[in-house]
Amino acid sequence: KVKYKELINMINKEDYKNALYLIDNYIHLSNDEKNGKEDIDINKIKKLQIALKKSKTLPLQYIIGNVNFYGYTYKVNKNVLIPRFETEEFVKTVFPDGLRYIKQNLNENVSIIDLGTGSGAIGLTLKQELPNSQVTLLDISKDAIKVAIENAKKLDVKIIENDMLEGINNKYDVIISNPPYISYNEEIMDIVKNNEPHIALYAENNGLYFYEKILRTCKKNLNKNFLIAFEIGCNQKEDIIKIINKYFDDVVIIAKQDMQKRDRMIFIMNKK
């Protein structure tokens, strides 16, 4: 028989942070178990032990099967990238600046396409924050599309399996993307490299391939007033600005930093 405080004291120091996350998001203790009025169910303790063992080599979000993103819960599995805090920050940044721009220059029925959507977290969050928007989720991976469909069940969005904007002629007010941007020779954490889909992580041309692919072809898909929003690698700002200037004249380019003061976002807008 184990009470909550005893369980916490039994956890190794190196497992402590993961254990608390799993207890809150996976083990689902009752209020009486949490406040020590009841012993913790032995099956829940076993479940925690197994999950902690898995967490040595597997991301917690894949163990749990979902992630909290911008206050919404989205299913995730090994077929999609785990939406991270940096991407949540990216979406948060879209709202103070991009949302103000959308409201002033576009309309309530703004049309948005999320390129390389993965789990759908970005596009589906925008849909829920802008209920009148017309949102399209796009990904080249059949397996990722299945996850996005699951996450979009209660939302009126369009989901397309496609290679970015190739062959698509619809026009949009907002193109948003967190594309693969890691260079093949860049070192990343083993737990990411060994578990998350490489198709969603890596890109040719020092990680710049998809920015160029999108910017080279997207003019035909933009309405007169538009916003393009990219999450970027922290050392890619100058290179991406060069690509923008290669394909676009007379636009406003805004680079934003994350909370760690790293360049992680670029916004492109037409001049008024």
N, C-alpha and C positions, 0 to 999 in steps of 0.2 A: 504494500500500500504506500502510495507516494502523494504528498501534497504538493501544491504548485511551487512553494518556496524551496522545498527539498529537490524538486525537479530542476529548478534553476541552478541550485548549488551543485548539482551533479554534472552540469555541462562544462566541458573543457573550455578554457579561455579562448582558444582559437576558433571554436565553434559557436561562441556566444551570440554574435551578431546574426549569423544564419539561423540559429535556433530560435531567436526571438521573432525573426521574420516568418519562419515556418509555423511557429505557434500561433501567430496572429493571422496568417493567411492560408494555412493548410491543415493544421491539426484541429482547429475549431473547438476549443475548450468551452464548456458551458460557464456561465457566470459563477455558479457555485464551485466549479473546479478552479476557476481563476482566483477567486477570493479565499480559497482554502476551506470552504465549508464541506466540500466533498473530496474524496480521493480521486485522483485522475485515473480514468479508464486505462487499464493495462494495454489495450489495443492501440490507444492513442500514443502511449509512450513508445511502443514498438514501431508505430508508423513514423514517429519523430526520429527514432534511432536509424531507421532505414533511410529516411530522407537526408539526414545529416551525413550518412556514409556516401550517398549519391552525390551530395553537394560538393564533395572533394573534386569531382571531375565534370559535373553537370550543372549548368546555371539553375538557380533556384526557380526562375520563372518557368522553365521547362518541366521541372519537377511538379510544381503547383498546377501548371497548365494555363495560367493567365497572368496578366500584368495590369497594375493600376496605372492609367495614363490620363493625366489632366482630369482626374476625378471619375473617369470611366473605366470599366473593367473589360479588357479584351483578351480573347483566347490567343494563346501562342503555342507553337510546337517547333520541332527541329526544322520545319520547312520555311519558317519566317524569322527574320531578324527580331531580336527582342527590342521593343521601343525603349530607349534609354532616357535618362533625365535630360541629356543635352537636346534630344528631339522634343521633349516636353517643353523645354525652354524655348526652342525654335517656334513651336506653336504659340506659346505665350507671347513671344515677340511679334508674331504675325498679328496678334489681336490689337495691341495698343496702336501700332503704326499701320499695318495692313488693313485691319478692320475699319479704322478711321478713313483710310483711303477708299476702301470699298464703299462705305456708306456715303462718302462725299462725291465719288466719281462714277460709281457703278450703280447697282440697284439692289433692292431687297432680294430679288430672284437671281442673285449672282451665280454664274456658272463656274464651277471649279473642277479641275482634273488633278488628281493625285497620281503622279507618275512613279512607278516602282513601289506600289502601295504596301506590299508585304501583308501584314496582318490587317491593314486598313486603318491603323490607329490615327494617322494624320487626317485623312479625308473624312473619316467617320466622326472625329472630334469636331472638325469644321462644320459638318452637317448638323451636329447637335447644338453647336453654338450659334449657327445661322440656319434655323429651321426652314426658311423659305429658299435656301440655296439649292441649286441643281448640282449634285456632286457625282463625279465619275471616278471610280477607282480602277487603276490599270496596273497590270503586272504581266511579265512574260512567263512566270512560273505557274504551271497548272496547280501544283501543290499549295503555293501561296494563295492563289485565287480561292481555293477551297476554304482556307482559313478566313479570308476576307468575307466570303459569303456567309460563313457562320457568324462572324461578328456583326454583319450588316442585316441580320434577319429581321429586325424590327424597324429598319430605316429604309426610306425610299431613295435608294441610290442605284446608279448604273455601274456594273462591273464588267470590265473588258480584259480578255487575255490578249496581249499584244506586245510587240517590241517597240516600246516607247510610242512615239507619234507616227511611226511609219504607216502610211495608208489611211490615216485618220484625217478627215477634212472638217470635222466639227469645229466650231469656234468657241473659245472660252474667255471669260474675264480674268480668271486666275489659274495659272499653272504653278503647282507646288510640288516639290520633290526633295526627298532625302535619298539620292541615288547611291549606288555603290561608289565609294571614292577612296578606298585604301589601295595604295600602290602594292604590286605583288612582292616587292622587296622590303616592304615595311614590316617591322616587328609588331605583333599584337599579342595580347594575353592568350596563353594556351587554352584557357577555358572557352574563349571566344573562337579561336582558330579551330579547335577540335570539335566544336558543337554547332556553331551557327552556319547557315548556308553560305558557301563561298560566293555564289552567284549574287548575293545581296551585300557582300563585303568588298570584293575586289574589282578593280577596273584597270584597263590598259592606260597607256599614256600618263604614267605617274598618278593614276587615279582620276584623271581629267576627262576620260573618254565619254562618259555619259553627259557631262555638262555641255561638251561640244556637240554631241549627238542631238541633244534637246534644242540647244540654241541655234544650231544650223537649220533645223527644220520647222521650228515652232511658229514662225511669223504667220504662216498660213492658218494657224489655229488660234490666233489672238484677235479679240475684238479691238476696236479703236482705243478704248481705255482699258488698260490691262495691268496686272501685277504678276510678276514671276518671282517666286520665293524658293530659294535653295538653302538646304543645310549643306555646309562645306567642311572639309578638313581644315584644321587650324593653320596650315601653312600654304593654303591654296588660293587665298584671296587675290593676290596680284595676277596669278595665272588665269583665274576665272574672269577677272575684269578685262584682261586682254582678249579672251574669247568673246566676251560680250561686245566689246568694241569692234571686233572683227565682223560681227553679224548685225549689229544694231547701231544706228545713228540716232542722235537726239533723244536719248533716254536718261532718266534719273537712276543712278546706281547708288544704293546705300548698303554699306557693310556694317554688320553689327557684331559685337562681342558677347560671349557668354559671361556667366558670373565669375569665371576664372580669368577674365580679360583676354580670352583667346578669340581670334576671328573665326566665327562659326556659322555666319548667316550672310546671305546676299539677297537683296531685294532689287528688282528692276521694274521701273514704272515708266509709262509714257509721260512726256512733258505735257503740261496742260496748254 
